[in-house]
């Protein structure tokens, strides 16, 4: 089978041309994803079982807090299914964002010795997150059977919810990566940001608990929309069409500006390593 050779340069270009280079580098992306998975789970006694342990332990802790301290209602759905429908997209988002500030320093030798679209380093985190989320979703569907919960045809929209989740996570990671090279304190600020956003996002509580006058403000957080979308798809929860528009506008702006700024400053990011 003949191979075609494409020359990849580091000249500034349009976003479409840049993502075309990323697509042309897909074989490298596959290798980087396999490397990431091997590094992540190499030497671990528990290995990929952490994908099950972490959400279940998190669920147990917040079940105690939400149901026995704050008396959170789960909208007629078993609380396990309700909470996990928020934990799953949040785990994906937090794993991508939490690692974005250190992705360039962690790959310093690779970045300095050869050129490839540097956004691949962030895309790798997103792809790995999607693969890991696939396993947790299988567990979620098993729990649906155990609780005899009947999903609706809305489940067919799950790929769209995952795509929104990935775009939001990628947009945040682009901005954090750029800012971390200019402001080193970002390394310490990212965990704080993720923890703060966790409580500002209705992961363990329904959107209905947010006072109506604050709902538009809550949807300026794109993850509120993402969690809403998962609950709409997985458990048939209601949605807020007007407020979703707010989140979609914020998400699109973050993505477009993040891509433009990252492409413009890509070479400078390497120089600052």
C-alpha positions as CSV (number, residue, x, y, z in Angstrom):
1,X,0.0,0.0,0.0
2,X,1.6,3.3,-1.1
3,X,2.1,6.0,1.5
4,X,1.7,9.7,0.8
5,X,4.2,12.2,2.3
6,X,2.9,15.5,3.6
7,X,5.2,18.3,4.7
8,X,4.2,20.0,8.0
9,X,5.6,23.4,8.7
10,X,5.2,25.7,11.6
11,X,4.1,28.8,9.6
12,X,1.1,30.8,10.9
13,X,-2.1,29.8,9.2
14,X,-5.9,29.8,9.4
15,X,-7.7,27.6,11.8
16,X,-9.1,25.4,9.0
17,X,-5.5,24.9,7.6
18,X,-4.3,24.1,11.1
19,X,-6.9,21.5,11.8
20,X,-6.2,20.0,8.4
21,X,-2.6,19.5,9.6
22,X,-3.9,17.9,12.7
23,X,-6.0,15.5,10.6
24,X,-3.0,14.7,8.4
25,X,-1.1,13.9,11.7
26,X,-3.8,11.4,12.8
27,X,-1.4,8.4,12.7
28,X,0.8,10.3,15.1
29,X,-2.3,11.1,17.2
30,X,-3.1,7.3,17.5
31,X,0.5,6.6,18.6
32,X,0.4,9.4,21.2
33,X,-3.0,8.2,22.5
34,X,-1.6,4.6,22.9
35,X,1.5,6.1,24.7
36,X,-0.7,8.1,27.0
37,X,-2.7,5.1,28.0
38,X,0.4,3.0,28.6
39,X,2.0,5.7,30.8
40,X,-1.2,6.3,32.7
41,X,-1.8,2.7,33.7
42,X,1.7,1.2,33.6
43,X,2.7,-0.2,37.0
44,X,-0.7,0.4,38.5
45,X,-2.0,-2.6,40.5
46,X,-5.6,-1.6,40.0
47,X,-5.1,-0.3,36.4
48,X,-8.3,0.6,34.5
49,X,-10.5,-0.4,37.5
50,X,-9.8,3.1,38.7
51,X,-12.4,4.1,36.0
52,X,-15.0,2.3,38.1
53,X,-13.6,3.0,41.6
54,X,-13.2,6.8,41.3
55,X,-16.8,7.7,40.2
56,X,-18.3,5.2,42.7
57,X,-16.3,6.6,45.6
58,X,-17.1,10.1,44.5
59,X,-20.8,9.1,44.2
60,X,-20.8,7.6,47.7
61,X,-19.3,10.7,49.3
62,X,-21.6,13.2,47.6
63,X,-24.6,10.9,48.1
64,X,-24.0,11.3,51.9
65,X,-23.6,15.1,51.6
66,X,-26.4,15.7,49.1
67,X,-29.1,13.4,50.4
68,X,-28.5,13.4,54.1
69,X,-27.2,16.9,54.7
70,X,-28.7,19.1,52.0
71,X,-31.7,16.8,51.2
72,X,-31.2,17.0,47.5
73,X,-34.1,15.6,45.4
74,X,-33.2,13.6,42.3
75,X,-36.3,14.4,40.2
76,X,-37.9,11.0,40.6
77,X,-34.9,9.1,39.3
78,X,-32.7,6.8,41.4
79,X,-30.1,9.1,42.9
80,X,-27.3,6.8,41.7
81,X,-28.3,7.3,38.1
82,X,-29.0,11.0,38.6
83,X,-25.6,11.8,40.2
84,X,-23.6,9.6,37.8
85,X,-25.2,11.4,34.8
86,X,-23.4,14.5,36.1
87,X,-20.3,12.8,37.4
88,X,-19.4,11.1,34.1
89,X,-19.2,14.3,32.0
90,X,-17.5,16.1,34.9
91,X,-14.8,13.5,35.2
92,X,-14.1,13.8,31.5
93,X,-13.9,17.6,31.7
94,X,-11.8,17.8,34.9
95,X,-9.3,15.2,33.6
96,X,-8.7,17.1,30.4
97,X,-8.5,20.6,32.1
98,X,-6.5,19.5,35.1
99,X,-3.7,18.2,32.9
100,X,-3.7,21.0,30.3
101,X,-1.4,23.4,32.2
102,X,1.4,20.8,32.5
103,X,1.0,19.2,29.0
104,X,3.8,21.2,27.4
105,X,6.4,21.0,30.2
106,X,5.7,17.2,30.4
107,X,6.5,16.8,26.7
108,X,9.3,19.4,26.5
109,X,11.8,17.1,24.7
110,X,9.2,16.0,22.1
111,X,8.0,19.5,21.4
112,X,11.5,21.0,21.1
113,X,13.0,18.2,18.9
114,X,10.3,18.0,16.2
115,X,7.5,20.0,14.8
116,X,3.9,18.7,14.7
117,X,0.7,20.6,15.5
118,X,1.1,21.2,19.2
119,X,-2.7,21.1,19.7
120,X,-2.3,17.3,19.3
121,X,-1.0,17.2,22.8
122,X,-4.4,18.5,24.0
123,X,-6.4,16.5,21.6
124,X,-4.7,13.4,23.0
125,X,-6.1,14.2,26.4
126,X,-9.6,14.6,24.9
127,X,-9.4,11.3,23.0
128,X,-8.2,9.4,26.1
129,X,-11.0,11.0,28.1
130,X,-13.6,9.9,25.6
131,X,-12.2,6.3,25.6
132,X,-12.3,6.2,29.4
133,X,-15.8,7.7,29.5
134,X,-16.9,4.9,27.1
135,X,-16.1,2.4,29.9
136,X,-17.9,4.4,32.6
137,X,-20.9,4.7,30.3
138,X,-21.1,1.0,29.9
139,X,-21.2,0.7,33.7
140,X,-23.9,3.3,33.7
141,X,-26.0,1.3,31.3
142,X,-25.6,-1.8,33.4
143,X,-26.8,0.2,36.4
144,X,-29.9,1.2,34.3
145,X,-30.7,-2.5,34.0
146,X,-30.2,-3.1,37.7
147,X,-32.5,-0.2,38.6
148,X,-34.9,-1.2,35.8
149,X,-34.7,2.3,34.4
150,X,-36.1,2.5,30.9
151,X,-34.2,5.0,28.7
152,X,-36.0,6.9,25.9
153,X,-35.1,7.6,22.3
154,X,-33.3,10.7,23.5
155,X,-30.4,8.3,24.2
156,X,-29.7,8.5,20.4
157,X,-28.5,12.0,21.0
158,X,-25.7,10.8,23.4
159,X,-22.9,11.3,20.7
160,X,-23.9,14.9,20.4
161,X,-23.7,15.4,24.2
162,X,-20.2,13.8,24.2
163,X,-19.2,16.1,21.3
164,X,-20.3,19.2,23.3
165,X,-18.5,17.8,26.4
166,X,-15.3,17.4,24.3
167,X,-15.5,20.8,22.7
168,X,-16.0,22.6,26.1
169,X,-13.1,20.6,27.7
170,X,-10.8,21.3,24.7
171,X,-11.7,25.1,24.7
172,X,-10.8,25.4,28.4
173,X,-7.6,23.4,27.9
174,X,-6.5,25.7,25.0
175,X,-6.9,28.8,27.2
176,X,-5.3,27.3,30.2
177,X,-2.3,26.1,28.2
178,X,-1.7,29.6,26.7
179,X,-2.1,31.4,30.0
180,X,0.1,28.9,31.9
181,X,3.1,29.8,29.7
182,X,2.6,33.5,30.5
183,X,1.5,33.2,34.1
184,X,3.2,30.4,36.0
185,X,0.8,30.6,38.9
186,X,-1.8,29.0,36.6
187,X,-0.3,25.6,37.6
188,X,-1.4,26.2,41.2
189,X,-4.7,27.9,40.2
190,X,-6.1,25.1,37.9
191,X,-7.0,22.7,40.7
192,X,-8.7,25.5,42.6
193,X,-10.6,26.5,39.4
194,X,-11.7,22.9,38.8
195,X,-12.9,22.5,42.4
196,X,-14.7,25.8,42.3
197,X,-16.4,24.9,39.0
198,X,-17.5,21.6,40.5
199,X,-19.7,23.3,43.1
200,X,-20.9,25.9,40.5
201,X,-22.0,23.1,38.2
202,X,-25.2,21.1,39.0
203,X,-23.3,17.8,39.1
204,X,-24.8,16.5,42.4
205,X,-27.9,18.6,42.5
206,X,-30.6,19.4,40.0
207,X,-30.7,22.7,38.1
208,X,-34.1,23.3,39.7
209,X,-32.3,24.1,43.0
210,X,-30.8,27.2,41.5
211,X,-33.0,30.3,42.1
212,X,-34.6,31.4,38.8
213,X,-33.1,34.8,38.9
214,X,-29.6,33.2,38.9
215,X,-30.3,30.7,36.2
216,X,-29.0,32.8,33.2
217,X,-25.8,33.5,35.2
218,X,-25.4,29.8,36.0
219,X,-25.5,29.0,32.3
220,X,-22.5,31.3,31.6
221,X,-20.7,28.2,32.9
222,X,-20.7,25.9,29.8
223,X,-20.5,22.8,32.0
224,X,-24.0,23.6,33.4
225,X,-25.3,23.1,29.8
226,X,-23.2,19.9,29.3
227,X,-24.4,18.3,32.5
228,X,-28.0,19.3,31.5
229,X,-27.5,17.7,28.1
230,X,-26.3,14.4,29.6
231,X,-29.3,14.3,32.0
232,X,-31.7,15.1,29.1
233,X,-30.2,12.3,27.1
234,X,-29.7,9.7,29.8
235,X,-32.6,10.1,32.2
236,X,-35.0,12.3,30.2
237,X,-34.6,15.4,32.4
238,X,-36.2,18.6,31.3
239,X,-34.0,21.3,29.7
240,X,-33.8,25.1,29.5
241,X,-33.8,26.1,25.8
242,X,-33.2,29.8,26.4
243,X,-30.5,29.2,29.0
244,X,-28.9,26.6,26.7
245,X,-28.4,29.3,24.1
246,X,-26.4,31.3,26.6
247,X,-24.1,28.3,27.2
248,X,-23.8,27.6,23.5
249,X,-22.8,31.2,22.7
250,X,-20.1,31.2,25.5
251,X,-18.8,27.8,24.4
252,X,-18.5,28.8,20.7
253,X,-16.7,32.0,21.7
254,X,-14.3,30.2,24.0
255,X,-13.6,27.6,21.3
256,X,-13.0,30.1,18.4
257,X,-10.9,32.6,20.5
258,X,-9.0,29.7,22.1
259,X,-8.1,28.2,18.7
260,X,-7.1,31.6,17.3
261,X,-4.9,32.6,20.3
262,X,-3.3,29.1,20.5
263,X,-2.3,29.1,16.8
264,X,-0.9,32.6,17.1
265,X,1.1,31.8,20.2
266,X,2.1,28.2,19.4
267,X,5.7,28.9,18.6
268,X,6.1,31.3,21.6
269,X,4.8,28.5,23.8
270,X,7.6,26.3,22.7
271,X,10.2,29.1,23.2
272,X,9.0,29.7,26.8
273,X,9.6,26.0,27.8
